[in-house]
Amino acid sequence: MPALNVEFSERELEDLRRIAKERGTSMKALVREAAAADIARHRALKEGAEAFRGFFTAHAEEFAAAFPDDEPPARGAAA
């Protein structure tokens, strides 16, 4: 399995040791779980943003009608 060496400050290592001990797990497992959780969060946010853009695009005319004051000025229109 591929590996990655990560450097931490002394304070960060102290905190990792303490948290791992409190959770009854190893530092390696703690860091791996944190990275996996961040990867999952990143994917979920990306998928959510894509779904929102798709929904907004599909309903752009409805949003424009419901919120006309929020529409940008037409191109070429005088300010």
Secondary structure, DSSP 8 states (H G I E B T S, - for coil): ---------HHHHHHHHHHHHHHTS-HHHHHHHHHHHHHHHHHHHHHHHHHHHHHHHHTHHHHHHH-GGGS---TT---
